């Protein structure tokens, strides 16, 4: 994990983001395979499947994920947007002289649906490569399915369950965006030192990704001396969050919300309706720190949390990405982890294809070696892969801020080179994150806390 230093980089750029309403995905976009099937080994089109959610509570992230993947083709492969909408196509994209064709898969955040769509893309649509999925349980399921398809390479979208790479370890599954625990590096310290929390409660969705987010926060916060007095988990399909909010203890310093999409807005509004305070008293997981949460209203200002991307950042690489994306897809949030990590995944695919001159022969072995050796400088920072093909990457503590009547973001802290072990806390032999694991234990904080 490098020197394990805790790097403070205040950023003052405020970004107001519009949140587009999105509807369900309708098949493939600009990508009908008129050339007949996949691209073969070294000639003809290369067919890439993009798997995301277009139904369920995370349907709102469809626009970000699809647009992020397509923007990489526009910026890195000479593609041209056929329209500004997320379901409009991209034409003219090529890598190593080979045309890129896309086929889209539509899931609903459930592992069965994600596996079925991955199977359709691989076995019926004959994609050469698959980018996705979006959600935690989906990623575990698709990584297990990948083991049955040794001739196809899978690159994760935003699925953040720790188990996907730390335990499943499919040799043809690569993750360039890390897991949810990595994304929460720095948040436990921020809660303990900056906000002065000593007791906290957790409210989240009841599945693997929020468990992983909680593992990162808990491992750090408790190691410093904090206590988690209650963990509440609601079914993913919950629409009325009032009963769960009403169960939160009143004698805590703050609440960590681990929700996403429509659930974030519903949970935080219920919290406010019960007299809760956001600034200094509530924090969020990485999917909470997303422009979709702006639907809560101006009361959201002051909400801090963890993110794998520098929301509100000011580096030239980040601002160039944000500005360029906004010109192509002005109604989609450039500053969303779902946009950025699908962009990163597609960029990694393109870089490896360039290195292998577009050759996908031999069960894509040379292509995978190229993927494994990449050390890309993405807009969100420098990334490299570990032995499990999971990224070592920066993490950011960000805050929702208000200026001139608009909500945006500001980077509060950056932690460099966070790996999947979280400074040695997690391993393949430790119990996977769950409703009550890891426990809240004092001592042995990760190195960036010192």
N, C-alpha and C positions, 0 to 999 in steps of 0.2 A: 504494500500500500504506500510505497514511496516513504517520505519522511513523516507521514501522518500529521502534518501540520494543519493547524486551523487557520485558514486564510480569510481575513476580513476584507471585503471589497464593497464598500457602500456604493450603490448606484442610485442616481436620482432621476433617471428618465421615467416619466410617467406615460403609460400607454393606455389610451382609451380604445376599447375593443368592442366592436359590434358583434352580437351573437345572432347567427342566422338560424331560423327555424328550418328543420330538415324533415324530409319525408322519406319513406322507405325506398330502398334502392331498387331500380328496375333493370335487372339483368346487367349485361356488359355495356360499357360505355366507350364508344369509338373504337371497339376492339374486336369486332366480329372477325374470326379467323378465315378470311377469304382465301388464304393460301393452303388451308387444309391441315388441321392438326397442329401439333407442337413443332418446334423449330429444328428437331433432329440434333445431330452432334455438332456440326461446325458450319452449316449453311442454312439459309432460309430464316424465317422469323424465329425469334425467341419469344415464347409465350409465358407470361408471368401472371399467376393468379394473385389477386389481392382480396383477402378475407377480412371483413370487418362486421360490425353490428349495424343493422338497419331496423331492428325491432327490439322490443323490450325497453328497460329503463335507460339503456345507453344508446338508444337510437340517435340521440342528439349528437353523438360523436361521429356519426357517419360522414358528415361533411368535412370535418377536420381530417380524419384519417385518409379518406379517398383523395382529397385535394392535396394533402401533404405528399402522398406517393406520386401523384401526377406532377406536382411541381418539380420534383427531382428529375423526372423525365424531361421537363421543359428546360430546366436550368443546366442539367448535366448531359442530356442526350439529344439536344436540338429539337425537342418536340415543340408543338404549337397547340395551345389550348383551343378547342373547338367551341368554347363558350365559357362563361364565368361561373356556371353552376357546378356543384360537386359531381353531378352525374353526366356532365358534358365531357366529350372525349378529348384525347390528345392524339394528334397526327404527326407523322414524320419523325418520331423518335427512333434513333438508331444507336447501336453500340457495336464497335468493331465491324462496322459495315452491315450489320444485321438489323433488320427492322424489329421493333418491340411491339408485341401485341399483348393486350390485357384481357383478363377475364375476371369478373368480380363474383365473390361469394358473400352471401347475406346471412348472418347469424343473428341470434337474439340474446347473447351472453350466456347461453347454456352450453355445457360441454357436448351434449348429444347433437345439438344443432350444428355446432362448430365442426364436429367431426364429420357429420354428414356432408356439410358444404365443402370441407377439405377433400373428402373422398370424391365428391362430384367433380371438383376442379382437377384433381389429379387423375382420376380413373375415367372420367367421361369427357372432360374438356382437354385432357392431355397437356396440362401446363408443365413446363420444364422446371419452374421455380414457383414457390408459394411464399408470399409476404403476408403475415398475420399470425394469429388472430389478435383481437383487441383486449379481451377480458381474461381474468386470472384462471378460473376453472377451465375456460376454453383452451388456454395455453398448455395446461397439463395434459388435456385430452389430445390436442393436436400433436404435441411432442411424442406422446405414446403412439399415435397413429403413424408418425413419421418413421418409426422403427420398422414398420411393415412396408415402407416404400423407399428402399435404399437407392433407387435411381433418381429421386427427386430431392432437391435441397429446399429446406424450410428456413425462412428468416422471420423472426418474431416481429409482430407489429408493436403493440404496447402491453401485451399480457404480462402482468407483474408478479405472479405467484412465484415464490422462491423455489418451490418443488420442481418447476419446469426444467431448470437446468442443474440445480444442485443435487437432485435425486433421480429424475428420469434420465437425463444425460443421453438423449438421442444423438448419435454421431453426425447426423445430417440436419440438426436443428441448431441455429445460431441466433444469439440475442445480443444486439448492439445497443439496447436501451436499458439494460439492467433490470433488477427486480424492485418491488415496492419497499423493502427494507433499506436498500441502498438509497432510494429517493428520499428517505426520511432522515438521513444523516444530518446532524446539526440541530434537528428540531427538539430533541430531548434537552440539549444544552440550552437552547433558546428559551424553552419553557422554564427551566430551572434557574438559569442565571439572569436572563433579560426580563422575564415576566415574573420571576419570583415564586413560581409554583412549587409546592411541596406535596400536595395531594391532587390527583387528577382522576377523572372518569373518562371512559371511552364509549362512544356510541358509533356502531358501524354496521355495514351489511354483512350478512352471515355466509361468507365464503372465503376462499383462499387468499385473494388479493388483499382485502382489508386486514385479514390476519397477519399477512406479511408486512403491511404498513405498520400495524400495531407492534410487531416484533422489533422493528427498527427503532420506533419511538421508545418503547418500553425498555429495551436493552440499554439505551443510552440514559434515559431519564431516571430509571431506577438505580443504575450503577452510580449515578451522582448522588443518590440519597432520596430521590422522589418516591412516592407511593402511588400505585394504581388501586383505588378503593372499589371500583366497580367497572365491569366490562359488559356492555349490553349489545346484543347482536340481533338485528331484524332481518327477516327474509328479504331477499333481493326484490321481490315483487311488492313489497310494502308500499302503500300509497298514503296512509294516514299514520304519521309519525308521532302523533300527540301522546299516545299511550307509552311509547318508549321514552320520549323526552320527560314525561311526568315521573318516570322511574329514576331519573338521574339524581344522585345525592346532592343535597344542598350545601354540604360542608366541605366542598372541594374548591381548590383555587381556580380550576379550569376544566374544560371538556374538550377532548380531541374527537372531532367528527371524521369518520372514515366512510364516506359515501361518494356517489358520483351521479352526474347528470340530473335527471328529474328528482332523484332521491335527495340530493344535496339541497336543492331549493326547498323541498317539502320539509326536510328535517330542520334546517336552519330557521325557516319561518315558524315552525312549531316551537322551537326553542325561544325565539323572540316573543312569541305570543304568551309563553309561560313566564315572561319577565327576565329572560336571559340577556346577557350583555356580550357583545362580540369582542370589542377591543380589549385585549389583555386577559380575557376570560374564555375565549374559544380559539382553538387552532384547528387546522384541517390537514387531511391527507392530500396526496398529490392530485387526486381527481377532484377534490374540493377546490384546490387552487387552480381554477380553470375559468375562463370567461363565461361558461354556462352558468356559473354560480352568481353572476351579476343579476340574475333574475330575482334574487333575494331583495335587492334594492340598496339604497345608500347606506343602510345600517351595516352592510357587509364590510365597510371600510375598517381597517384595523385587524382583519383576520390574517393571521400568519400561518405558514405551514411549509411543507417540504415539496420540492419539485426536482425532476431530473433536468429541467431546462430553466435558463435564467430569465424568467418572466420580468419584463421591465428593464432588462440589461442594456448596457451601453457600449459593449465591445463592437468594433467595426464588423466582425463576422456576424454577430447577432443582428445588428441594425440593417446590414445589407440583406440578410435573409428576410427579416420582417418587412422591409420596404419592398423588396422584389416580389415576395409572395402577395402582398396587398395589391400590387398592380395587376396581377393575374386573376386573383380570387378575392375581390374586395369585400365580399359579403361573408367570408369565412375567417375565423380567428387564426391569425398566424401564430399568436402567442398562446398555444395550447400544447400540452405534452403529446396529445393525440396527433396533431398536425406534424409536430417536429419529429417524433420518433418513427412515424411512417415515412416521412421524408428521409430520415437517416437510414432506415432499412433499405429503401429503394436506392439511395446513393451507394450504400455498401455493395449491393448487387451489381450496380453499374461499374463500380471500380474493379470488382473481381472479374467481371466479364471483359473489361478492357485489358486486364493483365493476362488473361488466357486467350486473348484474341477471339472471344466469343465461342470458344470450343467447350461444349458440354458433354463430350464423349467420356467413355470409361466410367459410367455411373457418376459423372460430374466430380471425379476425384480431384483433378487439378483445379477446378473451380473452387472446391471447398478448401483446398490448401491456400488458395489466394485469399478467400474470405478470412480464413483463420489468421493469416499474417497481416491483415490490414491494421493500420493505426491511424484512422481517419481523424482529421480535425473538423468535426461537425460544427454547425453554428452554436450548439450548446456545449462545446468543449471537446477536448482530446479524449479519445476512446481507444482501448485495446482489449483483446479477448483473453480470458484465462483458459485453463485446461478443459473446462466444461463448456467452452464456446459462449461464455457469458461475459459481458463487458465490465471492465474496470473504468470508472468514469467519475466526473464531478457530480456533486449534489448541491442544491441551493435552498436556502431558507428565504422565502419571498413573502411579501405582505401586500394585501389589497389596500390601495390608497385612493383618495379622492382629490381631484383638483379641477376646479372650474366646472363642477357639476358632473364630471365624468369619473367612472371607476377605471382604475388601471392597476399596474403592479410596480413594485420596487424590490430589488434584490437587497436583502439584509446581510447575507453571509454566503460564502462559497466554501465547500469542503472538497479538497482535491483528492483524486484517486481513491474512491470508495470501491471496495471489492465485495464479492458476494458473501464472504465470511464476516463482514461487518467488523473488521479489526480482530478477527479470531473468535467472535461470539458464536457463529453458526458454522456447521459442517454437515457433511452427508450423514454422519452418525448421530447428530443431535435431533431431537424430535422436531418435526416440521411445525411451523407456526399453526396455531389452532385457536379455539375460543379462549383458552386459558394458558397457552404457552407461546413464548417463554414466560416463566414466572417473573415476578418483580424482585430482583436480587441486587443488593447494594455491593459496590466494589467492581474493580476491573473494567472501568469505562473505556470505550474505544479511544485510540490514540489522539484523534483530533480534538478531544475535549480538554486536553492539557495546554 
